[in-house]
């Protein structure tokens, strides 16, 4: 399948998609699992929450979320990668409250005030800016009043000030959209798009950040 954004690095397929979880844990010296576990804990998911996961991938993050839900809660994941969707469904066979749909997160979605929480993990930085704005619009429309949007992505660091062993691999491996992402003031942008930033959780010396934004009143 052709990539929607050839310059992006967040769309994966083939071998990388099939072994993504293993490779992430390998390159992070098995720390990725603990990192995601902390992030999901910091979301403070209630047992009956309805969660929309934009760019849900293989369901790795959703698996952690289910630890906080009971039968009255639910997770809906959205993704476009065929391998990822297949792996997601394999993780939750026959589940009534955890499912995935094949949809683009940067096109209009059919959800209106349905979810308590919307989550996206390391997708935002890999999109062109107009697509990020559409994703924000989708998140806001999908949330119930005072629902919360959680953006897990890179922090607001200055790349030039990062250690060499982080700076150079980032420059080598990341796409052009990621550099644009780092230059943006996301507090201001979220405010302009109908959100109030209520918290910011930082990890790995601010290399990663969980922005928590509440749907503002119209």
N, C-alpha and C positions, 0 to 999 in steps of 0.2 A: 504494500500500500504506500502510495506517495505521501511524503510528509506535507502537512498543511503549511508549515513554516520551515522551509529548507535551511534557514539560518539559525534555527533554534536547536537547543540540545535537550529539551525536555520531552520531545517525542522519541520514543525508543521502540525498537522492534527486533525480531529475530533472536539471536543468541543472547544479546544484552537484556531484552525483555524477559526471556525465559529464566534467566539466572540473576535478575536484578537484585533480589533480596540477598542472595548469597554474596554477590560482589560488593554490595554496600557494606555488609558486615565484615567482609575480608579487608577492604581498604581502610576501614575505620578501626581495625584491630578489635572487632566484635563489640564496639561501643555503640553502634547505631541502634541496636535494640533498646539499650538503656536510655539513650537519648529520646527516642520516640515514646517510650514508656513515660518519661518525665513530661514531655509535651502534652500527651493525652491526659495525664493526671492534672496538669495545669489548666486544662479546659474545663474542669469541674463539671463533667457530664452528669446529669441527673438520671435516675433510673428510667424515667418516662420521656426523656428528650427525643425529639425527632431531629436527626442530623443529616445534612446534605454535604457530601464529600465531593468537591469539584476537582477532577483529575485524580480519581481514586486509585488508579493503577491496579496492582494485583490484590488489593485488599489488605495489605500489610498494616496500614494504620487503622483500618476498620476493625481488624482483629483485636487491637488494644481497646478500641472504643467499646466493644461488646462486653468487656469486663465490668463496665459501669452501668449497663442497661439491663432492665428486666423485660418481660414479655410485652410491656406496654410501650417501650421505646422502639425506635427503628433507625436504620441507616440506609440512605439511598446514595450509592456511588455513581458518578458519571465519568466516563472515559471514552476514548475513540480507538484505543489500541486493541486489536483482536486478541493478541496473546495475553495482555493484561486482564481483559474481561474474562477470558477463559479461566485464568488462574484465580480471579476473584470468585467466580462461581464454584470452583473446586473447593475453595475454603469454606463456603457456606452452602453446602448442598441441601436443598429442600427447606432452606430457611424462609420463614414468612416475614421476618422483620429486618433482614439484611439482604439487599439486592443491588444489582447494578444495571444501568441502562447505557446504551451507546449513544452519547450525545456530546456535541462540542460545548465546552463551557464558555466560549466566547461568541456564541450565537444565542438568540432569544430563547429562554427556557419557559416551559409551560406551568411554572409553579408560582403561586401567589399566596404569601403569608402562611406558609405551610410548615416552616421549620423553626425550631428553637435555636439551632446552631448551624452555621455553615462553615466548612473547613476547607482549606487548600494548602497543600504541602509542596514547596519547591516547584511550583508551576508558574507562579506570578512573574518571576524574574525572566522566564524564558519566552514571554509573549511580547509582541509589539505593543506599544503603549495604548493604541486605540482598542486593542483586544483586552488589555487589562481593564480599561474603563468599562467595557461591555461586561466583563466578568463581575466587576463591582456592582453594576446595575442589576445583573442577575441575582447576585447575592442579596442585595437589599430587597428586591421584589420578593424573593423566596422566603425571607425571614418574617416571622411574626413580629408584632410590635414589641420593641425592646429586646428582640432577639440579637444574638451576638455572632459576629463574623471573626474567624480566626485565620490569620495569614501567617503560616510558617514559611520563612524564607531567609535570605541573607539579612544581616543586620545593617545598620547605617554607618559602616566603617569606611575610612579612607583607605583605598587599596594601596596607595603609596606608603602608608604607615604600617601596613601589615608585615609580619616577618617574611623573609625571603622564601622560606619553605611553604608558605601559604600564597604569597603574592604571585610567584612565578607559575605554579601549577594553575592558579585561577586564570591568569592571563592566557595560558596555553590552552586550557580545556573549555573555558566558558564561551558562550556565544555573545554577539554584540548587544543583544537585548539586556543581558545581565549588567553590562557596564552602564547602560542607560538607566536601568533600575536603581543602581547605587547612587546616581546623581539626583534622584527625585526626592522631594519632601513628601513622604507618604502620610504624615499627620495632616498636612494641609489638603492633600488630594482626597483623603478619606472624608475630611470635613466637607469638601465641595461636593462629594458624591452622596451625602446624606448619612454619614456615620459620625459618631463621637468616639474617639479613641479613649478607652477607659483603662487600658493596661498595656504593658510591654514587658514580656518575659525574655531574658537574654541568656544565651547559652554559648559555651566555648568562647568566652571573652568577647561576646557580641558578634562573633562570626555568623551565628544564627540567631533569629529573633522570632518570637510569636507575638504579633500585633493583635490586640483584642479590641474590636470596634463594635459599639452598640448601634443598632438601627435608631437613628434620631427621629423625633417627631417631624411630620411634614411642615 
